[in-house]
Amino acid sequence: MCRAKRIFSIHTCVALDCSIVLGRDFNITFDPELDGSGGIKKKKESVKNLEDICSEQDLVDIWHIRNPTERRFTWRQKSPIIQRRLDFWLVSDTLQEHVETVDIIPSTKSDHSAITLALNGIDESKGGPSFWKYNSTLVNDNEYCQFLNGNFKMWLKEFKEVIDKRVLWDLLKYKIRLFTIDYSKIKARSRRANLIKVEGKLRRCKEKCDAEPSIQNVEELERIQANYDELYDYITQGAIIRSRATWYEKGEKNNKYFMNLEKSNKKKSCVRKIFTSDETLTINPKTILSELELFYSNLYKTKNDEESERKLFSLLDDLSGVPTLSEELRAICEEKITYSEYFSVLQSFQKNKTPGNDGLTVEFYSAFWPLIGKYLVDCINNYVYEFGELSNTQNKL
């Protein structure tokens, strides 16, 4: 039991920003049927503890991942014949691509087989500029809202000579985005400085409580701790959004879980190795980018496929059986969309989603619709319907 406690205590001392490789005789099996032969196949109560640690630390049984149906054992006794896979490696999920080989091999002078793990040492890929997304909590920031309203009037004066409503809409969005990024950076720097300040006060207060454990000092410690926890709750909310966790319950998962999930998702979204066109495996980032560009260039390249064109024209020439709109319905569809119709459709969108590629979310459009709605509607109605063209940013996928 002492050995189990030592194993299960690892979750209390693992640093936030590290990868884990843990291998030993755990004396348990996750799947008694697959990992056992002979004897009484029973799942020990201690398995639940290890499963909780794996879930919290994002660990996987890498041998089972690589060999999901293979029955291999690391321990056996002769009479009666009982076999179990008690020895295995638990590694961080983000390390899966680093694992070159994992195996069970013979050992000497032991009733256990040896387990081996080889890592390939792929360097961390440096991420480029990611997709910017509006922080929807800013709509509740009174200071931000006041600044944006004031700046918007200045931008309209700055662009008063712009006649093309499509260009005006793109310029206004550009200014909004630029102002929001700058404002958010200033706020983030302020929050970091405040966090460091509160962290220092908390450390000093703990030292004071250790030396003088009075009621007054303990109450002061609780107050500072509550402030510190509140600051970290905000950080956690950001991690939840960036990790794209579609569900969470307050208190169910701690801050570390969502921060690790965010880091894990970031690593998973990066192509770290790839087979080139000549069937060689590469981990060079520049080569990977070149191969991806070549693949998609060929995939979407215009091809002269006469057979496909013949079938398409044949289909279009014979539309007699396809239902068509009446003249009245056609006229309604061709009408310009009203201001209220745009806003009504906007309310039906899922929250925290961006209707376009500008990164501005549904919450932003809803909160500032009285300010920006007219210019979006003008952009669509006055030019899309009259000239049949969207603005430059609206044309991009």
N, C-alpha and C positions, 0 to 999 in steps of 0.2 A: 504493500500500500504506500510506503514511503517513496518508492521509486515512481509510482504513478503520480503522486503529489508533486514530485520534482519536475516531471514532464509537463504536467498540466499548469505549472506555475509560469511557464514561458511567456504566456500572454501578458503578464504583468510587467515584464522587463524588456519587451521588444520595442525598439525605437520606432518613431512614426515613419521615418523616411528610409527604410532599409528593405532589402530583400532577404528572405529566409531560406536556408537549406538545413533541414533537420532529418537526420537518419539514425536509426538505432533499432534495438529489439523493443518494440512497444508492448509485446505480450498480449496483444489484442488483434482481432480481425474486423475489418469494416463489414465484410460480407461473408458470413460463416459458410454459406453454400459454395461460393466460388473460391474462397481462400482456405477451405478446410477439407480434409478427407479423413474419414474414420472418427470414432469417438462420438461424443455428444456435441453437436453443432449448436452452440448457444451464444447469443450476442451478449457480451458482458455489459454491465451498467456503466463501466468506465468509458466505453466507446462513445457514449453521448457527450462526455466531457471533451474528448478529443475532437469530435465532430463540431462542437461549439467553437473550439479554438481554431479549427480549420476555416470555419465560416467567418469568424471575426478577423483572422489574420489573412484571409484569402489564400489558403494553402490547398494544394492538391496532391493526391497520391500519384506521383508521376508514372510509376510502373504500371498502375492500373489504367491510367490515361492512354499509355502507349500499347498496352496489351489488355484490352477490355474484356476479352473472352478466354484468355489463356489461363490455365490452372497450373501455377508453379508454387512451390512451397520452400520455406527457408528453415523449417524445423521439423524434425520427425523423431518418433520413438519406435522401437522395434516390436515390443510386445505389451499390449496389443498395438497394431500399426495405426498410428495417428500422425497426421501431417497438417501443418498450418503455415500460412505466410504471415509470420509475426514481425519480420524485419522489413522495413520499407523506408523510402525517402518521401518526406513532405517538403515541397518547395513552393515558393510564392508563384501564384498563377502567372505573373508577368515574366517569370523565368523559363516558361515552357519552351520558347524558341531558343533559349540558350542551351538547353539540354541536348547534347549530341547523342549519347547512348545511356541507357539504364538497363542493368542486367542482374541476374542472380547466378552466382558462380560457386564452384566447390570451395570448401575451406578445409583446413587441417586441424585435427585435435579439438573438434567442437561438434556439438549436435546441431549447430546452426550453419546454414550456407552463408556465404558472404554476399553483400549487395554492393554494386558499383554504380557510380554516377559520373559521367564525363560532361563537362560544360565547354561550350565552344567559344565563349568570350566575345560575343558580338558587342561592339561598342554601342553606347547609347546614341540613338539618332537625335540630332539637334533639330527641334521643331522650327518650322518657318512661321511666318505670320498666319495666325488662325482667323477663322471667320468671326468678325466682331458682331456681338449681339447686345442690344440695348438692355440695360439693367432696369427691369420694370419697377423696382422699388423706388426709382427716382421720381415717379409720378406722385409719390406721397411726400417728397422733399420740397417743402415750401420755398426754400431759398432757390433751389434749382428751377422751380416753376416760375418764380418771379424773374429770375435772370433770363430764362428762355423767352418769356413774353416780351420783356424789354428788348432783347437782342433781335427778336423776330421783326419788330417794327423797324429797327435799324437796317436789317437785311433787305426789307422791302424797299426802303429808300435807296439802298446801294444798288439794287437791281431794277430800278424804275424804268430804265431805258430798254430793258429786255422785253421784246414783243412776243417772242415765241413762248407760249405757256408751258411747253414741254421742257424747254431749257430752264425756265424760271423754276419749275418744280424740282428739277435735278439740282439746281444751285441751292435752293432752300434746304433740301435734304442734306446736301453736302455740308452746309453751314451748321445744321442741327447736329449732325453726326460729329463734326469737328469739335463743336462746343461741348457736347456731351462727353466725349472722350477726355478732353482737357479737364472738365469739371470732376469727372470720376477719378482721374489720376490724383488730383489735389485732395479729394476726399480720402482716397486710399492711403496716401502718404500721412494724412492727419490721423487716420485710424491706426496705422502701424506705430506711429510715434506715441499715441495714447496707450496702445497695448503694451509697448515697452515700458512706459512710465508706470502703468498699473502693475505690471509684472515685477518691477523693482520694488514698489511699495509692498506688494504681497510677500516678497521674499524677506524684506526687512521686518515686516509684521510677524511672520512666522518665527524668525529668529528671536524677536522680542518675546513672543509667547513661550518659546522654549525656555528662555531665561527667566521670565516673570509670568507664569501662567495665571493671571488674574482674570476676573469676569470681564472687566473693561477691555483688556487686550484681546480676549477671545471674541467678544462682540465686534471689535474693530476688524479682526481677522475675517469674520463671517461677512461683514459689509464689503470689504475689499474683494473677497473671494466671489461674492455675488456679482460685483461689477466686472470682474475678470471673466466669469462664466458668461455674462451677457455679451461681452465683446467677442468671445469665441463662438457663441451661438450665431452671431451674424456671419462669421467666417464659415461656419458649418452650412448655413443656408445657401451661401454661394457655391460651396462644394456640392451640395445636393443638386442644384440647378445644372452646374457644369458637368457633373457625372451622369446627368440624365436619368437619375433614379426616379422611376415613375410612381413609386410608392415609398412612403416612410411613415413611421409613427413616432411621435415625440417620446423619447426615452427608450425606444426599442433598439436603436443602434446608436453608438456613440460617435463623437466627432471623427475619431480615427477611421471608422468604417467608411464614411463618405469621402474623406480625403484620400484614403487608399483607393477607393472606387474610382475617383476622378483620375488619379495617377495611373491606375490600371487601364482605364478606358483610353487614356491618351496614348499609352504604349501599344495597346491593341490596334489603334487606328493607324499605326505607322507600319508600312511594309518594310521589313528589316532584312529580308533576303528573298531572292527571286531567281528563277531559271531564265537565262537569256535566250535569245533566238537560236543560239548554237548549242542549247541544252547544257550549259555550264551554270553551276550555282554561284551566285555572287552576293556579297554583303556590302559592296561598295555603294554608298548613298547616291553618288552621281550616276553610276551605271544603272542603278535601280530606277532613277527618275527618267533616264534616257529610254530604258526599255518600256516603261509605262507609257511614255509619250508616243513611242513608236507603235505600241499595241493599239492604243486608242485612236491614233491617226489613221492606221489601217482599217480599224473597225468602222469608223464613221466617214471614210473616204468615199467620194462619189464614184459609183461603179456603173458602167454601161451594161446593164443587164436587159437585153432585148426581150427575153422571155417574160420577165417581170413587168416590163412596160406594156407588152402586148396584153397581158392579163388585166392590168390596171385599166387600160383604155377600153378593153372589152366590157369590163364591169361598169365603167362610167357611161358607156354608150347605151346600156340597157338598164334604165332606172324606172321602168314602167311599174314595177311592183313595190317600189319604195314609197311609203306615205309622205306626203308633202304638206306644208302649211298652207292655210287659206290666205288670201290677200290681206284680210283683216289682222290675222295673227302675225303675218310677215311684217306688216306695218308697225305693229306694237314692238316686235323684236328689233326693228331698225330705229326706234325712237332713242333719243338721248336718255341716259340714266340720270335720275334726279338725285339731288343732294341727300334726301331722306332715304332713298333706296340704297345708296352707297353705305350710309351709316347703319341701316338695318342689316345688310349683309355682313358688315364688319362685326356686329354683335354676335353673329352666329359662329365666328371663328373660335378655334380652341385657344385658350389662354397660353401665354408665354411662347407663342409661335410668331414667326416673321412672315407676313404675306408676300414679301419680296426679298431681293438679295441685298437690300440696304442695311439689314440688321435691326430695323425698327420693328418693335413688337406690336401685337394687337393692343396691349395695354397702353402703349404710347399713342397710337392712333385714336383710341377711344377717349383718353384723357385730354388730348389736345385737338380733338376734332373741330371745336368751334374756331380754333386758331388756324388750322392748316387745311380743313376739309374743302373749303372753297377752291383752293389752288390745285388740289388733286382732281376735283371734279372738272375744273376748267381744263386741266391738262388732258383728261380723257375725252371730254365732250367736244371741246373746240378744235382739237387737232386729230385725235384718233378717228373720230367720225368724219371729219371733213377731209383729212389728208390720208387716212388709212395707215398711220405710223405711230408707234409708241415712242416715248422718250428713250434716250440711250440706255439709262439704267433699267428701264422696264423691258427693254429688248434682250437684256442679258439673262442667261439661265441661272 
